[in-house]
Amino acid sequence: MIYIVIGVVVFAVVMFFMSIFNSHKTIVKLYNKYMNIKNEENAKGSQIAFFAAKIFGLKVKVAKTKGLLTDGYSPKGRLVILSEEVCDNASIASAAIVAHEMGHAVQHKNKSLLFRLNYFLRRFCRVFCKFALPCFMLGGVLYWCGFDIDTGYVMLIISLVLVLLNIFQKLIEIPLEKNASDIGYKFLTDYNLVSKWNARKVKKLLKVAGRTYTAEFFRQLLPIRRKF
């Protein structure tokens, strides 16, 4: 009996990680599928962005960029960045992506603690975390070879702190992204921009998108070099 339980647990864990690590492929597949389904108001992504800005009282700018799933929100300049396809398409996929990014703008406006912490850590890690490995290697040489034990010890601690900060930043992104999706989903359904039937598809797309951040978090913990 115990072997059956262990087998079930192992199978569940394997399926969980497969689902997480295949999230990028899944979201691209859903994105392409839902790009062909019109939203209720036949509103383009840019129109939904301006409507959301009016509803939430946001002072944001909308910019268009090239590429697939290159959408984002930049707190610096309060800029909502939309890919060309999302910006000019009137699909439920465009609506979902725009609403999610506007959710980040709402977090910024409301001075969300998690949003501000993530923004600070992301900028900090972008500059300093690249020094974690060199710091560890140099500290290891100084410490284990006995050249300067105290300095080596300090450098080893610094490298560990940088790694942990980078992992922590990826961790807090998970609930932050979920909250942005929740804000966006509520906006779309409250203002009937998607039907009840299409709302399920929107929720599915946002849920899978959230898994990509979970995958990125586990990538920091596991020796996996795969690009998600």
C-alpha positions as CSV (number, residue, x, y, z in Angstrom):
1,M,0.0,0.0,0.0
2,I,2.8,2.4,0.9
3,Y,4.4,1.9,-2.5
4,I,1.1,2.8,-4.2
5,V,1.0,6.0,-2.2
6,I,4.6,6.8,-3.0
7,G,4.0,6.1,-6.7
8,V,0.9,8.4,-6.7
9,V,2.8,11.2,-5.0
10,V,5.8,10.9,-7.3
11,F,3.5,10.9,-10.4
12,A,1.7,14.0,-9.1
13,V,4.9,15.8,-8.5
14,V,6.2,14.9,-12.0
15,M,3.0,16.0,-13.6
16,F,3.1,19.3,-11.6
17,F,6.6,20.1,-12.8
18,M,5.8,19.1,-16.4
19,S,2.8,21.4,-16.3
20,I,4.9,24.3,-14.9
21,F,7.9,23.9,-17.2
22,N,5.7,23.5,-20.3
23,S,3.7,26.7,-19.4
24,H,5.4,28.8,-22.0
25,K,4.5,26.5,-24.9
26,T,1.0,26.2,-23.5
27,I,0.5,30.0,-23.3
28,V,1.7,30.5,-26.9
29,K,-0.7,27.8,-28.0
30,L,-3.7,29.4,-26.1
31,Y,-2.6,32.9,-27.2
32,N,-2.7,31.9,-30.9
33,K,-6.1,30.1,-30.4
34,Y,-7.8,32.9,-28.5
35,M,-6.5,35.6,-30.9
36,N,-9.1,34.3,-33.3
37,I,-12.0,34.8,-30.9
38,K,-13.5,38.4,-30.8
39,N,-14.3,40.0,-27.5
40,E,-17.8,41.2,-26.8
41,E,-17.3,44.9,-27.7
42,N,-15.0,44.1,-30.6
43,A,-12.6,46.5,-29.0
44,K,-8.9,46.5,-29.9
45,G,-6.3,46.2,-27.2
46,S,-5.4,49.8,-27.3
47,Q,-9.1,50.8,-26.9
48,I,-9.4,48.5,-23.9
49,A,-6.3,50.1,-22.4
50,F,-7.7,53.6,-22.7
51,F,-11.0,52.5,-21.3
52,A,-9.4,50.8,-18.3
53,A,-7.3,53.9,-17.7
54,K,-10.5,56.0,-17.6
55,I,-12.3,53.5,-15.3
56,F,-9.4,53.2,-12.8
57,G,-8.3,56.8,-13.0
58,L,-4.9,55.9,-14.3
59,K,-2.5,58.4,-15.8
60,V,-0.6,56.0,-18.1
61,K,0.8,56.1,-21.6
62,V,0.4,53.3,-24.1
63,A,3.3,52.3,-26.3
64,K,3.5,49.7,-29.1
65,T,6.4,47.3,-29.5
66,K,7.3,44.4,-31.8
67,G,7.5,40.7,-30.9
68,L,5.3,38.0,-29.5
69,L,4.1,38.3,-25.9
70,T,6.4,41.3,-25.3
71,D,3.7,43.2,-23.4
72,G,4.5,44.7,-20.0
73,Y,4.2,47.6,-17.6
74,S,7.0,50.0,-16.8
75,P,6.6,51.9,-13.6
76,K,9.1,54.4,-14.8
77,G,7.0,56.8,-16.9
78,R,3.9,54.8,-16.1
79,L,4.1,53.1,-19.5
80,V,1.8,50.2,-20.7
81,I,3.7,48.4,-23.4
82,L,1.7,46.4,-25.8
83,S,2.9,44.2,-28.7
84,E,1.6,45.2,-32.1
85,E,-0.7,42.2,-32.4
86,V,-2.3,42.7,-29.0
87,C,-2.6,46.5,-29.5
88,D,-4.4,46.2,-32.9
89,N,-6.4,43.0,-32.3
90,A,-10.0,42.8,-30.9
91,S,-9.7,39.3,-29.5
92,I,-10.2,37.9,-26.0
93,A,-6.5,37.2,-25.9
94,S,-5.7,40.9,-26.4
95,A,-8.3,41.8,-23.8
96,A,-6.8,39.4,-21.2
97,I,-3.2,40.6,-21.8
98,V,-4.2,44.3,-21.7
99,A,-6.3,43.9,-18.6
100,H,-3.4,42.1,-16.9
101,E,-1.0,44.9,-17.6
102,M,-3.5,47.5,-16.5
103,G,-3.7,45.5,-13.3
104,H,-0.1,46.3,-12.7
105,A,-0.8,50.0,-13.3
106,V,-3.6,49.7,-10.7
107,Q,-1.1,48.2,-8.2
108,H,1.3,51.0,-8.9
109,K,-1.4,53.6,-8.4
110,N,-2.5,52.0,-5.1
111,K,1.1,51.9,-3.9
112,S,1.0,48.2,-3.3
113,L,3.8,47.2,-0.9
114,L,4.4,44.0,-2.9
115,F,4.6,45.9,-6.2
116,R,7.1,48.5,-4.7
117,L,9.2,45.7,-3.1
118,N,9.3,43.7,-6.4
119,Y,10.2,46.8,-8.4
120,F,13.1,47.7,-6.0
121,L,14.4,44.1,-5.9
122,R,14.2,43.6,-9.6
123,R,16.3,46.7,-10.3
124,F,18.7,45.8,-7.5
125,C,19.2,42.2,-8.7
126,R,19.6,43.4,-12.3
127,V,22.6,45.4,-11.3
128,F,24.2,43.4,-8.5
129,C,23.2,39.8,-8.7
130,K,25.5,39.2,-11.7
131,F,28.4,39.6,-9.3
132,A,27.2,36.6,-7.1
133,L,29.2,34.0,-8.9
134,P,32.5,36.0,-9.2
135,C,32.1,37.0,-5.5
136,F,31.6,33.3,-4.5
137,M,34.6,32.1,-6.5
138,L,37.0,34.8,-5.2
139,G,35.7,34.4,-1.7
140,G,36.2,30.7,-1.9
141,V,39.8,31.1,-3.0
142,L,40.5,33.6,-0.2
143,Y,38.7,31.5,2.5
144,W,39.7,27.9,1.6
145,C,43.2,28.7,0.5
146,G,43.8,30.7,3.7
147,F,44.9,33.9,1.9
148,D,42.5,36.1,3.8
149,I,39.9,34.1,5.7
150,D,37.9,37.0,7.0
151,T,37.5,38.7,3.6
152,G,36.8,35.4,2.0
153,Y,34.1,34.6,4.5
154,V,32.4,38.0,4.0
155,M,32.5,37.6,0.2
156,L,30.9,34.1,0.5
157,I,28.1,35.6,2.7
158,I,27.6,38.4,0.2
159,S,27.3,36.0,-2.7
160,L,24.8,33.9,-0.8
161,V,22.7,37.0,0.1
162,L,22.6,38.0,-3.6
163,V,21.5,34.6,-4.7
164,L,18.7,34.5,-2.0
165,L,17.6,38.0,-2.9
166,N,17.3,36.9,-6.6
167,I,15.3,33.9,-5.6
168,F,13.1,36.0,-3.3
169,Q,12.4,38.5,-6.1
170,K,11.2,35.6,-8.3
171,L,9.1,34.3,-5.5
172,I,7.2,37.5,-4.8
173,E,6.5,37.9,-8.5
174,I,4.1,34.9,-8.4
175,P,1.4,36.5,-6.1
176,L,2.0,39.9,-7.7
177,E,1.2,38.6,-11.1
178,K,-1.8,36.7,-9.8
179,N,-3.2,39.8,-8.3
180,A,-2.7,41.7,-11.5
181,S,-4.6,39.0,-13.3
182,D,-7.4,39.1,-10.7
183,I,-7.8,42.8,-11.2
184,G,-7.8,42.5,-14.9
185,Y,-10.3,39.6,-15.0
186,K,-12.7,41.4,-12.7
187,F,-12.5,44.5,-14.9
188,L,-13.3,42.5,-18.0
189,T,-16.2,40.7,-16.5
190,D,-17.6,43.7,-14.6
191,Y,-17.8,45.8,-17.8
192,N,-18.9,42.8,-20.0
193,L,-15.9,43.0,-22.3
194,V,-16.0,39.2,-22.4
195,S,-19.0,36.9,-22.2
196,K,-19.4,34.4,-19.4
197,W,-18.4,31.6,-21.8
198,N,-15.3,33.5,-23.0
199,A,-14.5,34.5,-19.4
200,R,-13.5,30.9,-18.8
201,K,-11.0,31.1,-21.6
202,V,-9.6,34.4,-20.3
203,K,-9.1,32.9,-16.9
204,K,-7.4,29.9,-18.3
205,L,-5.0,32.1,-20.3
206,L,-4.2,34.2,-17.3
207,K,-3.7,31.1,-15.1
208,V,-1.2,29.5,-17.6
209,A,0.6,32.9,-17.9
210,G,1.0,32.9,-14.1
211,R,2.7,29.5,-14.3
212,T,5.5,31.0,-16.3
213,Y,6.5,33.0,-13.2
214,T,6.3,29.8,-11.1
215,A,8.6,28.1,-13.7
216,E,11.1,31.0,-13.5
217,F,11.1,30.7,-9.7
218,F,11.9,26.9,-9.8
219,R,14.5,27.6,-12.5
220,Q,16.4,29.6,-9.8
221,L,16.3,26.6,-7.5
222,L,17.0,23.7,-9.8
223,P,20.0,23.1,-12.1
224,I,17.9,23.5,-15.2
225,R,19.2,25.5,-18.2
226,R,16.0,25.3,-20.2
227,K,14.6,28.6,-21.5
228,F,11.0,28.8,-20.6
